Amino acid sequence: MTEGTTPSREEILACYRPIRASIQAVLTEAVKQCKKLDFDRAAKHLDLIDQEQPDDDAAFAMLCDIALFEPNQRGRRVVDGFLDKRFGALPSPDRDVAHKLASAFFSMFCVAGWHEAGGVWLDDLLKPGRRIWLMDEGLEASASEGLVIAMRVFDAGPFYAGFGIVVHPDAEAVTLCVEAASHGRPLPVRHSLAAALYGDAIAEVSLIPISSADVTAVLATMNDRAALPSPKSKRRI
């Protein structure tokens, strides 16, 4: 892409698709660093009980997301430990993406429109004035203007990229969180916004005893944009 010019769709896709592949590769390796304690902590944050979890790839991806990106009691994240220990072992094309993934954040966004080269414009509802260009072919094709979603994103360079699972917060959750953020107050959630919204979504799914599913295979779903039903009103205040 030439500086100062609007990139073509072909140029954007040629940049985006390798980044997407790297996201999946890095997450698949990173989750191997999660220990039982990390998954137990994530399960507790998601209100999973008695060693149960949904027999659902999207829900397991949420569990992995929390285990990797939410800090433990000591304020440490598994993803940071992974980068400290395994960064040099990653293939060169994946290292830049891995480094940027560490700065990913989870928020509520409103679809403001479509970018002329591809993807969508998102307004961050929890940080007024922040609008990001998200390159995501799935959202570009399925989103409607004004749709409110919540997801984890990071600055990939020319655009933002997302990963994990997209969830659809209900009106009450959006109102409570936007009001708190606008007044500089903590969000009305017990652990984190991601855990609260993921937990509400998982609560809609029937639970069965945890299986011995291959983590690596399941993590291949982490970039799939699952269209989950809007969660019911279950506040974590």
N, C-alpha and C positions, 0 to 999 in steps of 0.2 A: 504494500500500500504506500502510495506517495504522500508525503507530508503535505498538509494543506488542501488536499483534494478529498472529495467524498468517495469512499471506497465503493466498488461495485458489489452486488450480491455475491458474485462468484469469488471475489477476493475475500469477503467476509467468511463465507462458508469454507474456503480453503484454509483460513486461520482457525475458525471455530471447531471444525471436526477433529483435527489433531488434539486440540486442547481438551475436548470432551473425552477422547480416548485416553489421554493422560490422566484426567480426573479419575476415571474408573480404575486405571492401573494403579495409581497411587493409593486410592482408598482401599483397594483389595489388599495391597501390601500392608497398609497402615493398620487395618483391623486385626491383622495377625499378631500385633503387639498388645492387643487387649487381653487382659487376664480375667479369670472368673470374677474377681472382685470388681473389675470395671463393668462387666455385664450385670452383676448383681446391683451395683449402684445405679446403673441406667434403668434397670427393671424397677427398682424402688421409685425412681423419679417418675416413671411412666405408670405407676400404680399397678404394676403387674405383681401378683401375689402367688405364694405357694409354688414358686418355680414354674409358673405357667406363662405362656405367651401365645399370641395368635398364630395359627398355622397359616401365615400370610406373609409373602415376601416383602411387601411394602412396610408392614408393621415391624418385621425384623430389621429392615433397613433403618427405620426410625431408632430402634434400639441401638444399632451400631453407631448411628450419628451421635446420639447422646453419649455413648461410651467413649467415642473419639474426641468430641469437641467441647463437652461440658467439663469444667474443672471438678476435681475430687475435693475432699475435705481439706487437703493441703494446698489447694489452689493450682494443682498441676493437671495438665491435659495430656492424654495419651498421644495425641497427634504431635505435640511438641517433643515428647520423648522419642517418638518414632523418627522425627527429623534429626534429632541429636545423634541417634544411633545408626540410622539406616540411610540418611540422605545421600551419602557418597556411593552407596550401592545401587541407587536408582539409575536407570539409563539416562543419558544426558538430556534427551528431549523432555523427560518427566520432571527433572529437577526444578526448573523454573516454575512449573505449575505447582509442585509440592510446596515450594517456598511461599507462593502466593496463597495457597489453600489455608495456611496457618492464620491468615488474617480474615478468614471468612466470618461473617456475622449473620445472625438470624433476625428477621424483622417482618413486620406487616407492610405490604405494599399494595398500592392501587394502580391498576393498568391505566396509564394516561394516554396511550396511543401506540402507533407502530413506527419503528425506525425505518427510514426510507431504504436502507441497505439490508435490513433483516432484523428480526427480533422485536422487542417492545421497549417502550419507555415506562419505567416504574417510578412512582412517587413513594418515598419512604414515609409512612404514616407516623412513625415514631421519631422522626428527625425532620421537622418541617424545613422545606427548602432544598432537601436532597432528592434529586431526580437522577436515576441511573439508566443507562442503556444496557438492557439484559439481552444477550444473544441466546435464544432458546427456540429451536424450530417447533417444538411441541406447543409452547405457549403462544408463539406467533400464529400458529394455525388454529388454536382452540380458544384463546382468550377473547373476552369481549371488553370493550372500553368501560372502565368503571369497576371491573371485577376486583375484589379484594382477595389477596392471597398472602400466605406466609411461607417463607422458605429461607434457606441458607444460601448466601451468595458471596462472591469475592471478586475483587478487581483483577481481571485476567489480562489487562493491558489495554487493548483497543476497546474493550467492552467488559461488562461484568458477565460472569457465568454462574449458574446455579447448580446445586447438587442436592442429594438427599430426596426428600419427598415434599411435594407441594401440598399444603393443607389449606382449607377454606374456613377461616375463623368466622364465628357467627357475629351478629350485630352487637350483642352485649359485650362479647370479648373485645371487639374493636373499640367500642365506646369507652370501656373501662381503661384499656391500655393507652389509647390516644389521650384521654383526659389526664391520666397519670403522667405520661411523658411530657405533655404540654406544660405541666406545672412543676416539672423537675422532680417528681416523686418516683419511688421505685414502682415497677410494674406489679399489679396485684396477682402475682403468681408465687407458688411455693418455692420452686427450684429455679426454673428458667422459662422464658417464653416458649422455647422449642419444646421442652418437656411438657408444659401445660397443654399446648395445642396438639402435640403428638398423642399425649395421653388421652385427650378427649376423643381424638379420631380412633384410637385403638379401642376405646371403651365401646365403640359401636360394633366391634367385631366379636364373634363368639370365641371364647377362650378354650384351648385344649392343652393337655400337658406338653411341656417343652420337648421337642424332638432333638435328634442328633444331626440336624441338617448341616451340611458342609458350609462353613462360613464363607469360604471363598466363592462358592457357587452362588450363594444368596446375595453377596455384595455386588454381583453383576447387575442386580436390579436397582442399585442405589441411584442411577441416573435416569431410570424410567420415571416418567411423570405420571404417577398414579392419581387418578381422579377420585379422591375419597369423598364420601358424603359429608355435608356440613355437620360438624359436631353439635350435639345438643348442649344446652346451657348447663355446664358443670364447672363452676368457678373454683379456682384454687386461690383463695384469698387468705 
